[in-house]
């Protein structure tokens, strides 16, 4: 390995640029309580990558945002505050190991599929006037340095 290849390998390790990671769903509509298949796709850059695992994270968050909270004081006076109140809570969080320890070869493409069923008792995706419930997923490679990853991707599930 030449000096420039070593420099590039160190840069990729520090920035997570050693691979491009993406997530693909085989189903167009995802439903709670029904299995769906997700594929993690990895395009390796110019240098081999040693990984401990490839993983997938799924989480859902419910958020509210409201303005104009009415306050009644002890003396009976009423007032409307015009500050915006924002609250959120994580309603679901799970991680899945997609594959274990291995070396991913330079300039190769890897795909791993996994079937997932989210509990039927969860809330589905919704967008209301003051509240919304969203699902996001994140795929990554557990590697030395900054993990290559897909970033958080929004998806709808009903």
C-alpha positions, 0 to 999 in steps of 0.5 A: 500500500502506497503512502497516499493509499495509507493517508486515504485509509486514515482519512476514511477511518476518521470521517466515516467515508470508507463506505456508503451505507443505505437502506432499501425496503422491498415493500412500498407500505409498511404495517405494524404487526406485519413482517417487512424486509429491509436491506442494508446496502454497503458500497465500500470505497478504495480500502478494505474495512474491518467491521465488528458488525453491521447494524440497524436502529429503528426508533419512533418519537411522538412530538407536540407543539402548541402555542397560547397556554391559558393560565389562571392565577389564584386571584381569578385573573386569566392570561394567555402565554404566547410562548411555544411549548414543545415536548417529545417522547421516544415511543419505540427503540430497537437495534438489530445486528445485521451481520457479524465481524468480517472484512469488507473488500475495497470497491465491493458492494454488500447487501444484507436483508433482515425481516422485521416485525414491529409490535402491533400495539405501537402508534402508526405514523401520523401528522396532526395539527399539534402532534405527530408521530414519526419513525426513523431508521439508521444503518451503520458499520461498527468499525475502527474510527467514525462508523460509516452510516446512512444517517437517520432516514424517516419512513412511514408505518401504519 
